[in-house]
Amino acid sequence: MANKAEEIGDVVILFQDMLEVVTKDIMDEEFPGYGIGFLFLSPRAIKFPRPESDAWTEKLSEPLLNEAQGRSIVDEIKHVITASSTKITERTEWTKKI
């Protein structure tokens, strides 16, 4: 991509695709067969084209997370998904008793 304003749609789709792949991998591992939807972003959610500056260029060349941070985030997401699934199961069982 050439960092042009008219490419914003492609950038949003790229981010959605990346999120979908990561989310699907996590969900398939933890909850086989669980479906996911698309993420719809507001028009200002992604700054694109990005500002041209030496600071941005330097920042974008550095890794955003180290491996331990990435694993910690994935573990937390798994925890949230598991807790949510448990709550759904509890509510379902509770409504059956009523």
Backbone as JSON, one array per atom type, in Angstrom:
{
  "sequence": "MANKAEEIGDVVILFQDMLEVVTKDIMDEEFPGYGIGFLFLSPRAIKFPRPESDAWTEKLSEPLLNEAQGRSIVDEIKHVITASSTKITERTEWTKKI",
  "N": [[0.84, -1.17, 0.0], [0.36, 2.26, -0.58], [0.14, 4.26, 1.31], [-2.0, 6.11, 1.0], [-4.89, 8.19, 1.18], [-7.17, 7.22, -0.16], [-6.98, 4.51, 0.1], [-8.04, 3.64, 2.49], [-10.26, 1.95, 2.87], [-9.23, -0.55, 2.07], [-7.31, -0.86, 4.06], [-8.86, -1.04, 6.41], [-10.26, -3.42, 5.85], [-8.08, -5.18, 5.75], [-7.17, -5.07, 8.46], [-9.48, -6.1, 9.7], [-9.51, -8.66, 8.59], [-7.12, -9.68, 9.66], [-7.74, -9.64, 12.4], [-9.91, -11.39, 12.39], [-8.7, -13.82, 11.6], [-6.91, -14.32, 13.75], [-8.72, -14.38, 15.92], [-10.41, -16.48, 15.1], [-8.58, -18.63, 15.11], [-8.03, -18.78, 17.88], [-10.61, -19.29, 18.88], [-11.24, -21.69, 17.53], [-9.39, -23.39, 18.65], [-10.03, -23.37, 21.39], [-12.86, -23.58, 21.52], [-14.21, -25.55, 19.54], [-16.03, -25.24, 16.48], [-17.4, -22.93, 17.13], [-18.87, -19.94, 16.05], [-17.81, -16.82, 14.49], [-18.21, -13.28, 14.04], [-18.0, -10.3, 11.96], [-15.94, -7.44, 12.56], [-17.04, -4.23, 12.94], [-15.95, -1.11, 12.2], [-15.75, 2.27, 13.34], [-15.59, 5.22, 11.25], [-13.37, 6.71, 12.08], [-11.71, 5.06, 13.51], [-9.31, 3.96, 12.67], [-6.32, 5.49, 11.96], [-5.58, 6.58, 8.93], [-4.52, 7.82, 5.88], [-1.41, 7.23, 7.54], [0.33, 9.57, 9.66], [3.11, 11.25, 8.21], [6.24, 11.06, 9.45], [9.44, 11.14, 11.09], [9.37, 10.07, 13.64], [7.07, 8.4, 13.58], [7.89, 6.57, 11.62], [10.1, 5.38, 12.89], [8.8, 4.3, 15.15], [7.03, 2.46, 13.95], [8.79, 0.63, 12.96], [9.67, -0.82, 15.07], [9.05, -3.77, 17.08], [5.73, -4.29, 18.26], [4.87, -5.78, 20.44], [6.51, -7.98, 22.73], [7.28, -11.52, 22.74], [6.41, -12.68, 25.18], [4.53, -10.79, 26.09], [2.63, -11.0, 24.03], [1.78, -13.67, 24.37], [0.67, -13.44, 26.92], [-1.5, -11.74, 26.45], [-3.03, -13.35, 24.71], [-3.59, -15.47, 26.47], [-5.18, -14.1, 28.33], [-7.36, -13.37, 26.73], [-8.35, -15.93, 26.14], [-9.13, -16.63, 28.71], [-11.22, -14.78, 29.18], [-13.03, -15.58, 27.19], [-13.59, -18.19, 28.01], [-14.75, -17.66, 30.53], [-16.99, -16.24, 29.7], [-18.33, -18.19, 28.22], [-18.87, -20.01, 30.26], [-20.61, -18.47, 31.83], [-22.79, -18.26, 30.06], [-23.57, -20.94, 29.93], [-24.29, -21.33, 32.62], [-26.46, -19.54, 32.82], [-28.23, -20.68, 31.0], [-28.75, -23.15, 32.23], [-29.91, -22.2, 34.58], [-32.23, -20.98, 33.59], [-33.59, -23.22, 32.72], [-34.38, -24.34, 35.1], [-36.37, -22.74, 35.98]],
  "CA": [[0.0, 0.0, 0.0], [1.15, 3.47, -0.77], [-0.19, 5.23, 2.35], [-2.85, 7.13, 0.41], [-6.2, 8.25, 1.83], [-8.17, 6.41, -0.87], [-6.78, 3.09, 0.44], [-8.55, 3.39, 3.84], [-11.12, 0.76, 2.84], [-8.36, -1.72, 2.04], [-6.66, -0.98, 5.37], [-9.87, -1.54, 7.35], [-10.48, -4.83, 5.52], [-6.88, -5.91, 6.18], [-7.22, -5.21, 9.92], [-10.57, -7.02, 10.03], [-9.07, -10.0, 8.22], [-6.13, -10.11, 10.64], [-8.45, -9.92, 13.65], [-10.72, -12.58, 12.18], [-7.82, -14.99, 11.59], [-6.44, -14.56, 15.12], [-9.88, -14.77, 16.73], [-10.84, -17.82, 14.67], [-7.6, -19.59, 15.63], [-8.25, -18.93, 19.31], [-11.91, -19.93, 19.1], [-11.19, -23.07, 17.07], [-8.6, -24.15, 19.61], [-10.72, -23.46, 22.68], [-14.27, -23.92, 21.36], [-14.41, -25.98, 18.15], [-17.35, -25.05, 15.93], [-17.98, -21.65, 17.56], [-18.79, -18.98, 14.95], [-17.46, -15.43, 14.8], [-18.7, -12.3, 13.06], [-17.06, -9.28, 11.54], [-15.8, -6.26, 13.4], [-17.37, -3.03, 12.18], [-15.24, 0.0, 12.81], [-16.19, 3.62, 13.01], [-14.7, 5.79, 10.25], [-12.16, 7.3, 12.67], [-11.05, 4.09, 14.37], [-7.95, 3.71, 12.17], [-5.74, 6.68, 11.33], [-4.94, 6.24, 7.67], [-3.09, 7.5, 5.87], [-0.7, 7.55, 8.78], [1.14, 10.79, 9.54], [4.48, 11.06, 7.77], [7.22, 11.69, 10.33], [10.52, 10.23, 11.5], [8.93, 9.37, 14.86], [6.18, 7.31, 13.17], [8.69, 5.56, 10.91], [10.86, 4.65, 13.9], [7.87, 3.53, 15.98], [6.48, 1.35, 13.18], [9.83, -0.35, 12.67], [9.89, -1.59, 16.29], [7.95, -4.7, 17.38], [4.77, -3.71, 19.19], [4.84, -6.62, 21.64], [7.44, -9.1, 22.72], [6.57, -12.8, 22.75], [5.74, -12.88, 26.48], [3.35, -9.94, 26.11], [1.66, -11.59, 23.12], [1.21, -14.86, 25.02], [-0.15, -12.99, 28.04], [-2.75, -11.23, 25.88], [-3.79, -14.51, 24.23], [-4.09, -16.16, 27.65], [-6.27, -13.31, 28.91], [-8.5, -13.52, 25.82], [-8.89, -17.27, 26.39], [-9.81, -16.58, 30.01], [-12.47, -14.05, 29.0], [-13.92, -16.43, 26.39], [-14.02, -19.29, 28.87], [-15.67, -17.11, 31.53], [-18.24, -15.91, 29.0], [-18.98, -19.46, 27.9], [-19.36, -20.55, 31.53], [-21.79, -17.68, 32.2], [-23.89, -18.66, 29.17], [-24.01, -22.26, 30.39], [-24.98, -21.14, 33.9], [-27.76, -18.91, 32.56], [-29.07, -21.68, 30.34], [-29.18, -24.1, 33.26], [-30.78, -21.49, 35.5], [-33.55, -20.8, 32.96], [-34.24, -24.53, 32.67], [-34.94, -24.62, 36.42], [-37.51, -21.85, 36.24]],
  "C": [[0.88, 1.23, 0.0], [0.86, 4.56, 0.25], [-0.98, 6.41, 1.77], [-4.25, 7.04, 1.02], [-7.23, 7.35, 1.15], [-8.03, 4.91, -0.58], [-7.34, 2.72, 1.81], [-9.44, 2.15, 3.89], [-10.31, -0.52, 2.85], [-7.69, -1.96, 3.38], [-7.63, -1.54, 6.4], [-10.12, -3.02, 7.1], [-9.29, -5.68, 5.96], [-6.88, -6.13, 7.68], [-8.33, -6.18, 10.34], [-10.17, -8.45, 9.71], [-8.07, -10.54, 9.23], [-6.81, -10.48, 11.96], [-9.27, -11.21, 13.52], [-9.87, -13.85, 12.23], [-7.37, -15.33, 13.01], [-7.58, -15.04, 16.0], [-10.34, -16.17, 16.39], [-9.89, -18.89, 15.18], [-7.82, -19.85, 17.12], [-9.55, -19.69, 19.57], [-11.89, -21.39, 18.66], [-10.43, -23.95, 18.05], [-9.37, -24.41, 20.9], [-12.15, -23.99, 22.57], [-14.55, -24.33, 19.92], [-15.86, -25.78, 17.7], [-18.02, -23.74, 16.3], [-17.81, -20.63, 16.43], [-18.38, -17.59, 15.41], [-18.01, -14.53, 13.72], [-17.62, -11.31, 12.69], [-17.04, -8.14, 12.54], [-16.09, -5.04, 12.53], [-16.79, -1.83, 12.9], [-15.87, 1.32, 12.44], [-15.19, 4.22, 12.02], [-13.4, 6.36, 10.82], [-11.37, 6.33, 13.52], [-9.6, 3.83, 13.95], [-7.46, 5.0, 11.51], [-5.01, 6.24, 10.07], [-5.38, 7.25, 6.63], [-2.42, 7.96, 7.16], [0.11, 8.83, 8.58], [2.56, 10.45, 9.1], [5.42, 11.79, 8.72], [8.27, 10.65, 10.68], [10.11, 9.43, 12.73], [8.02, 8.2, 14.51], [6.97, 6.2, 12.49], [9.48, 4.72, 11.89], [9.94, 3.75, 14.73], [7.34, 2.3, 15.23], [7.53, 0.3, 12.85], [10.14, -1.23, 13.89], [8.76, -2.6, 16.48], [7.02, -4.07, 18.43], [4.72, -4.47, 20.51], [5.97, -7.64, 21.57], [6.63, -10.39, 22.87], [5.8, -13.03, 24.06], [4.47, -12.03, 26.58], [2.25, -10.5, 25.22], [0.99, -12.8, 23.75], [0.29, -14.47, 26.17], [-1.5, -12.48, 27.54], [-3.62, -12.39, 25.41], [-4.38, -15.28, 25.4], [-5.27, -15.42, 28.28], [-7.53, -13.41, 28.04], [-9.15, -14.88, 26.03], [-9.68, -17.3, 27.7], [-11.17, -15.9, 29.89], [-13.48, -14.9, 28.23], [-14.46, -17.57, 27.24], [-15.02, -18.81, 29.91], [-17.02, -16.79, 30.91], [-19.03, -17.17, 28.69], [-19.59, -20.09, 29.15], [-20.61, -19.8, 31.97], [-23.0, -18.07, 31.35], [-24.45, -20.01, 29.62], [-24.8, -22.14, 31.69], [-26.37, -20.52, 33.69], [-28.73, -19.89, 31.93], [-29.61, -22.67, 31.36], [-30.14, -23.45, 34.24], [-32.17, -21.32, 34.9], [-34.3, -22.12, 32.83], [-34.92, -24.86, 33.99], [-36.2, -23.81, 36.7], [-38.79, -22.45, 35.71]]
}
